[in-house]
């Protein structure tokens, strides 16, 4: 596995070694030892599958208690995936990174606890699979508005995004609630 550092030191891109031939391909999508070698020793307790159509924008989600680290991979289609540092004590607070993840590039992204996460579906259909380091706790879930001018995320939108009711009412980062 190739580990690629990002401009936010704790967010990592993980590129698997892919073995291809006329039958198709094979790669290890999860290997605990390889992740530990990359500095990811967290235990995963839940796995989620999200399906979206083009222009669906989900996020920016996080939990104020029971923070979740996420190991995110696209198994069908393509997304623009975003992580925002929301650790008040971090020198990178409010900074974001974004990457295209796709079934074709087979990359995964590690988003540690203390980050908000969101993505925009770029293809007709997207299936995004992600493991989390803690269970979903709806009572602790929060959302930062996707188009917060203070964050200035450069979403590669074509038209208006398709948003859930929750995502339409997200807070600006300056008004958001964070884990102490």
Secondary structure, 3 states (H helix, E strand, C coil): CEEEECCCCCCEEEECCCEEECCEEECCCCCHHHHHHCCCCCCCCEEEEEEEECCEEEEEEEECCCCCCEEEEEEECEEEEEEEECCCCCCCCCCEEEEEEECCCCEEEEECCCEEEEEEECCCEEEEEEEECCCCCHHHEEEECCCCCCCCCCCCCCCCCECCHHHHCCECHHHCCCCC
